[in-house]
Amino acid sequence: MEQTRAPLWEQITQFLHREERVWLHVPTHSGGLGLPAAIKQLFAAYARCDLTELPGLDDLFQPTGVLAEAQALAARLWQARRSYFLVNGASAGVRAMVLATCNPGDTILLARNAHGSVLQALVATGAIPRYLPVAETAGFPLNVTVEAVKAGFKQYPEAKALLITSPSYFGVTADLAAIAEVVHQARALLLVDEAHGAHLDFSAALPASAGEYCDLRVQSWHKTLGALTPGAVLHWQGGDVDEERLQTALQGAQTSSPPYPLLLSLDLVRQRMALEGKALIGEMVQQALLVRQAVEAYFPLLTPSQVQSLGFGLDITRVTMLTAQIGVCGLEAGQQLGQLGIDLELIQPDCLLAIVGPGYQTQWTEKLADSLARLQLKTADRQLPKLPPVPELVLTPREAVYRQSVLIPYQAAAGKVAAAMVVCYPPGIPLCLPGERITPALVAYLADALQQGVAFRGLTKDGQLKVVKEVK
Ligand SMILES: Cc1ncc(COP(=O)(O)O)c(C=O)c1O
């Protein structure tokens, strides 16, 4: 089958002019006719593609037609044994990877910066998470080291899988070749959350992707390849994965109503990557280099040489400005940039993150440079406190979530067992997860970070968090 083809697109174009048809099926907006007036015009073309499993279209859970063809083309391009389109984001894929590979009571090794979506899978499976630390440079999180993975398997040789996020949100990749050796020697599976790395395979200027090394990987195509949100893909690269169980897990994590506009965007993104991926990502890299040049006159950046010396790689299309290193509050810098028309991916007290993607426009670099020159920033010596150590796990996430829980002020939480995750988002290394004992150091960290304006998921507006109710 040719990569020039776009099976879903070819089929859907047959369905775009259905004025003569009588619509007695979902979606009942009937090609847009029944949409509320305000979005009718805005979504006119979109609504005509918003179809259902009509004859000639396909079933997301058991594709045999155009969707199967579109997925097969994606698998070939990303050199996977099988690829599955995800319509509930990489979040669904992360859940499915865990659900498909872990049984109740199984141990899974996880990088502590694992995305929040893994938590629901841990609750559903009853698997026991054992977290690996994320290495840092000057307090900034990088990724998991090979040594940490070795130590993890030494302590938990029974672990069924390792789930690692590579690249990290900040574009830092782990040494996957070496990690894969350790994981496979331990007869475990390597699951990679590559949500931020679908573009890596298309430029030699970027670190290697996980494709050659992992068993399963998940990519958020809406994050780096220009698909509609939340279009993503799960690739089964190989390895001993029960395919039927994987499909069942995907059904548990996804809607049964295929959103065709989203699927269409995945098919056309795959076609574009096949035909012009190298040029597209090459251009992204060039633009990112110019952005980096413009920014480094004002803020120190996280650089490839910095992370490479510690055994990691860096995707340079992620531009991380380490504002705290020069005593500048990232929140203040980000807010001023926003007022000047520059919208960043992430604004935190200690750093700012800019992402250069396929939609980036050359003239934006000049506007960015002008805006940086106009910033009026005070410097202060305040730094975010160091993250407290990973708390002790006293209940599995499943046990903790199904116990009775109460909300209490965080200041009174030391010694209690967390019933929900507390994490600075996005993307964040969780401070605590359900089942972990909250420490005084964690409470002190929260106090300090809140005072500096950091927002946390898992904490109510008035500073309460959920803990397991103690049984007297
Ligand atoms: C590392 C990581 N994995 C997974 C996800 C979830 O991706 P999606 O938004 O496609 O569900 C995110 C979202 O930010 C993420 O940062």
The ligand as a MOL file (V3000), in Angstrom:
LIG
                    3D

  0  0  0     0  0            999 V3000
M  V30 BEGIN CTAB
M  V30 COUNTS 16 16 0 0 0
M  V30 BEGIN ATOM
M  V30 1 C 4.1920 12.9940 29.0670 0
M  V30 2 C 2.7500 13.0590 28.6850 0
M  V30 3 N 2.1050 11.9130 28.4070 0
M  V30 4 C 0.8070 11.8980 28.0510 0
M  V30 5 C 0.0930 13.0600 27.9780 0
M  V30 6 C -1.3440 13.0180 27.5800 0
M  V30 7 O -1.4550 13.4010 26.2650 0
M  V30 8 P -2.8670 13.7120 25.5790 0
M  V30 9 O -3.1290 15.1500 25.8280 0
M  V30 10 O -2.6320 13.4080 24.1370 0
M  V30 11 O -3.8700 12.8260 26.2020 0
M  V30 12 C 0.7150 14.2860 28.2640 0
M  V30 13 C -0.0500 15.5430 28.2130 0
M  V30 14 O 0.4040 16.6150 28.4590 0
M  V30 15 C 2.0720 14.2810 28.6330 0
M  V30 16 O 2.7190 15.4180 28.9400 0
M  V30 END ATOM
M  V30 BEGIN BOND
M  V30 1 1 1 2
M  V30 2 1 2 3
M  V30 3 2 2 15
M  V30 4 2 3 4
M  V30 5 1 4 5
M  V30 6 1 5 6
M  V30 7 2 5 12
M  V30 8 1 6 7
M  V30 9 1 7 8
M  V30 10 2 8 9
M  V30 11 1 8 10
M  V30 12 1 8 11
M  V30 13 1 12 13
M  V30 14 1 12 15
M  V30 15 2 13 14
M  V30 16 1 15 16
M  V30 END BOND
M  V30 END CTAB
M  END
